[in-house]
Amino acid sequence: MWDPQQYLAFGDHRSRPFFDLLSRVGATEPRRVVDLGCGPGHLTGRLAQRWPGAAIQALDSSPDMVAEARDRGIDATLGAVQDWQPGADTDVVLCNAVLHWVPGHPALLTEWMRRLPEGAWLAIQVPGNFDAPSHRAIRQVAARGEWRDRLGRAGILDPRAVLDPAGYADVLAAAGGAVDAWETTYLQRLTGDDPVLGWVAGTALRPVRSVLDDADWREFTAQLAPLLRAAYPRRNDGTTWLPFRRVFAVAQKR
């Protein structure tokens, strides 16, 4: 289950990749703009601001996120990204921080590119930090005997398969796209007690939270917190640096 409020706790930090991705989309007067994995809808409205003449379509697989987006006035619908297909008027597709949850998504990108109309834009962004100390610590705790069976069945120990920029460029170019691909490591300045734990609670720990009751969740995070403090020590001024690597690709259908 996604918790919109937990996700938005670091909203400014999490929004930066979205705007960097959007800035590389060159569409001028698209007919339909689609936000796949719109989350709580706090960024979907920016698409309407940039392209006021476009029909804006938003989709997310989480009922809680869809409800939050609708509360913001976004006409979001519930659905799985892998079940969506572009229509004849789909000129821009944004998929921001979603596809790492979708096994085999490079094949999905190929299918979307081939179905998009000529001149359409497909823009994606995924985290590239699955080997970061934060994620290694989560897997380390999840592999302990008391958690291994439940969390293993939930896929917590499975690697998240994402490509590097060249990998996504190859996929999208082979499907007919003119591609711009890159990566960025943001250095997030966090504050407060256990800020990295708070950060990953809104994203990477979502599958853990979904299978644990409240008592087990408190125990799991109590075991994880000291590992994160050691990996991301607090600085003398009370802040904590969190490197945050992201992979981007933007393709225009030729």
C-alpha positions as CSV (number, residue, x, y, z in Angstrom):
1,M,0.0,0.0,0.0
2,W,1.2,3.5,-0.9
3,D,0.9,6.2,1.7
4,P,0.5,9.5,-0.1
5,Q,1.5,11.6,2.9
6,Q,4.7,9.6,3.6
7,Y,5.6,9.9,-0.1
8,L,5.0,13.6,0.0
9,A,7.1,14.1,3.1
10,F,10.1,14.8,0.8
11,G,8.0,16.2,-2.0
12,D,10.4,19.0,-3.1
13,H,13.3,16.5,-3.2
14,R,11.4,13.9,-5.1
15,S,10.0,16.4,-7.6
16,R,13.4,17.5,-9.0
17,P,13.8,14.5,-11.4
18,F,10.3,15.0,-12.8
19,F,11.1,18.6,-13.8
20,D,14.5,17.6,-15.2
21,L,12.8,15.0,-17.3
22,L,10.0,17.3,-18.4
23,S,12.4,20.0,-19.5
24,R,13.8,17.6,-22.2
25,V,10.4,17.0,-23.8
26,G,10.1,19.2,-26.8
27,A,6.4,18.9,-27.6
28,T,4.7,22.2,-28.3
29,E,1.0,21.5,-28.9
30,P,0.3,17.9,-27.9
31,R,-3.2,16.5,-28.2
32,R,-3.0,14.1,-25.3
33,V,-0.5,14.0,-22.4
34,V,-0.4,10.9,-20.2
35,D,1.1,10.7,-16.7
36,L,1.6,7.0,-16.0
37,G,2.1,6.3,-12.3
38,C,0.7,9.7,-11.4
39,G,1.0,9.1,-7.7
40,P,-0.9,11.7,-5.6
41,G,-1.2,14.0,-8.6
42,H,0.9,16.8,-7.2
43,L,2.9,17.0,-10.4
44,T,0.3,16.1,-12.9
45,G,-1.2,19.6,-12.7
46,R,2.1,20.9,-14.0
47,L,1.5,19.1,-17.3
48,A,-1.8,21.0,-17.7
49,Q,0.0,24.3,-17.0
50,R,2.6,23.6,-19.7
51,W,0.2,22.3,-22.3
52,P,-3.2,24.0,-21.5
53,G,-4.7,22.8,-24.8
54,A,-4.0,19.1,-24.2
55,A,-6.2,16.4,-22.8
56,I,-4.4,15.2,-19.6
57,Q,-4.7,11.5,-18.7
58,A,-3.5,10.2,-15.3
59,L,-3.2,6.6,-14.2
60,D,-1.9,4.9,-11.1
61,S,-2.2,1.3,-9.6
62,S,-2.7,2.5,-6.0
63,P,-6.3,3.3,-4.9
64,D,-4.9,5.6,-2.2
65,M,-2.8,7.5,-4.7
66,V,-5.7,7.8,-7.1
67,A,-8.0,9.1,-4.3
68,E,-5.4,11.7,-3.3
69,A,-5.0,12.8,-6.9
70,R,-8.7,13.1,-7.4
71,D,-8.8,15.2,-4.2
72,R,-6.4,17.6,-6.0
73,G,-8.7,17.9,-8.9
74,I,-6.9,15.4,-11.1
75,D,-9.1,13.1,-13.2
76,A,-7.0,10.1,-12.3
77,T,-8.0,6.5,-13.0
78,L,-7.0,3.2,-11.4
79,G,-5.0,0.8,-13.5
80,A,-1.7,-1.0,-14.0
81,V,0.9,0.7,-16.2
82,Q,1.6,-2.6,-18.0
83,D,-2.0,-2.8,-19.1
84,W,-2.0,0.8,-20.7
85,Q,-1.7,1.3,-24.4
86,P,-1.3,4.6,-26.2
87,G,-4.1,5.9,-28.4
88,A,-3.8,7.5,-31.9
89,D,-3.8,11.0,-30.3
90,T,-1.2,10.3,-27.5
91,D,1.6,12.8,-28.2
92,V,3.4,12.8,-24.8
93,V,3.9,10.0,-22.3
94,L,5.7,10.6,-19.0
95,C,6.5,7.7,-16.7
96,N,8.3,9.1,-13.7
97,A,9.7,6.7,-11.0
98,V,7.4,3.8,-11.9
99,L,9.0,1.3,-14.2
100,H,11.4,-0.2,-11.7
101,W,8.3,-1.8,-10.2
102,V,7.4,-3.4,-13.5
103,P,9.3,-6.6,-14.4
104,G,10.3,-6.8,-18.1
105,H,9.5,-3.1,-18.7
106,P,12.0,-2.7,-21.6
107,A,9.7,-4.8,-23.7
108,L,6.9,-2.5,-22.6
109,L,8.8,0.5,-23.8
110,T,9.4,-1.1,-27.2
111,E,5.7,-1.8,-27.5
112,W,4.7,1.8,-26.5
113,M,7.2,3.3,-28.9
114,R,5.9,1.3,-31.8
115,R,2.3,2.2,-31.1
116,L,2.8,5.9,-30.5
117,P,2.0,8.2,-33.4
118,E,4.9,9.8,-35.4
119,G,6.4,12.8,-33.5
120,A,5.2,11.6,-30.1
121,W,7.4,11.8,-27.0
122,L,8.1,9.1,-24.4
123,A,9.9,10.2,-21.3
124,I,10.9,7.9,-18.4
125,Q,12.9,8.2,-15.2
126,V,13.8,5.4,-12.8
127,P,16.0,5.2,-9.7
128,G,19.4,3.8,-10.2
129,N,20.3,3.4,-6.6
130,F,19.5,-0.3,-5.9
131,D,23.1,-1.0,-4.9
132,A,23.2,2.0,-2.6
133,P,23.9,1.5,1.1
134,S,20.2,2.2,1.9
135,H,18.9,-0.6,-0.3
136,R,21.7,-3.0,0.7
137,A,20.7,-2.4,4.3
138,I,17.0,-3.1,3.6
139,R,17.9,-6.4,1.9
140,Q,20.3,-7.3,4.8
141,V,17.5,-6.9,7.4
142,A,14.9,-8.6,5.1
143,A,17.2,-11.6,4.7
144,R,17.3,-12.3,8.5
145,G,15.6,-15.4,9.7
146,E,12.6,-13.8,11.3
147,W,11.8,-11.9,8.1
148,R,13.2,-14.0,5.3
149,D,10.1,-16.1,4.5
150,R,7.5,-13.4,4.5
151,L,9.5,-10.7,2.8
152,G,11.1,-13.2,0.4
153,R,7.6,-14.2,-0.8
154,A,6.8,-10.6,-1.3
155,G,9.8,-10.1,-3.5
156,I,11.7,-7.9,-1.2
157,L,14.9,-9.8,-1.8
158,D,14.5,-9.8,-5.6
159,P,16.7,-7.4,-7.5
160,R,15.1,-4.4,-9.2
161,A,16.1,-4.7,-12.9
162,V,16.7,-1.3,-14.4
163,L,19.0,-0.4,-17.3
164,D,21.7,2.3,-17.5
165,P,21.2,5.2,-19.8
166,A,22.9,3.4,-22.8
167,G,20.6,0.4,-22.2
168,Y,17.4,2.5,-22.4
169,A,18.8,4.4,-25.4
170,D,19.4,1.1,-27.2
171,V,15.8,-0.1,-26.5
172,L,14.1,3.2,-27.5
173,A,16.3,3.7,-30.6
174,A,15.7,0.2,-31.8
175,A,11.9,0.9,-31.6
176,G,12.1,4.0,-33.7
177,G,13.0,6.8,-31.3
178,A,15.5,9.7,-31.4
179,V,16.9,9.4,-27.9
180,D,18.3,11.6,-25.3
181,A,19.5,9.5,-22.2
182,W,21.5,10.5,-19.2
183,E,21.9,9.9,-15.4
184,T,22.1,12.3,-12.5
185,T,23.1,11.8,-8.9
186,Y,21.4,14.4,-6.7
187,L,22.8,15.0,-3.3
188,Q,19.8,15.4,-1.0
189,R,20.3,17.4,2.2
190,L,18.0,15.8,4.8
191,T,17.2,16.9,8.3
192,G,15.6,15.4,11.4
193,D,15.9,12.1,13.2
194,D,16.6,9.1,11.0
195,P,15.9,11.1,7.8
196,V,17.1,8.3,5.5
197,L,14.7,5.9,7.1
198,G,11.9,8.4,6.6
199,W,12.9,8.8,3.0
200,V,12.9,5.1,2.1
201,A,9.7,4.5,4.1
202,G,7.9,6.4,1.3
203,T,9.3,4.3,-1.6
204,A,11.7,1.4,-1.2
205,L,10.1,0.1,2.0
206,R,6.5,0.2,0.6
207,P,6.6,-3.6,-0.2
208,V,7.8,-4.3,3.3
209,R,5.1,-2.2,5.0
210,S,2.4,-3.9,2.8
211,V,3.1,-7.3,4.4
212,L,3.9,-6.4,8.0
213,D,1.4,-5.5,10.7
214,D,2.1,-2.4,12.9
215,A,4.1,-4.2,15.5
216,D,6.3,-6.0,13.0
217,W,6.8,-2.8,11.0
218,R,8.1,-1.1,14.1
219,E,10.5,-4.0,14.8
220,F,11.7,-4.1,11.2
221,T,12.4,-0.4,11.1
222,A,14.1,-0.5,14.5
223,Q,16.5,-3.1,13.1
224,L,17.1,-1.1,9.9
225,A,17.5,2.4,11.5
226,P,21.0,1.8,13.0
227,L,22.3,0.5,9.7
228,L,21.1,3.6,7.9
229,R,22.6,5.9,10.5
230,A,26.0,4.2,10.1
231,A,25.8,4.4,6.3
232,Y,24.6,8.0,6.3
233,P,26.0,9.7,9.4
234,R,24.7,13.0,10.6
235,R,27.0,15.9,10.0
236,N,28.0,18.4,12.7
237,D,25.3,20.8,11.5
238,G,22.6,18.2,12.1
239,T,22.0,17.5,8.4
240,T,22.5,14.2,6.5
241,W,23.6,13.8,2.9
242,L,21.8,11.2,0.8
243,P,23.1,10.5,-2.8
244,F,20.2,9.9,-5.0
245,R,21.0,8.4,-8.5
246,R,18.4,8.6,-11.3
247,V,18.4,7.3,-14.9
248,F,16.5,9.3,-17.6
249,A,15.6,8.6,-21.2
250,V,13.5,10.8,-23.6
251,A,12.6,9.6,-27.1
252,Q,10.7,11.2,-29.9
253,K,9.0,8.8,-32.4
254,R,10.5,9.1,-35.9
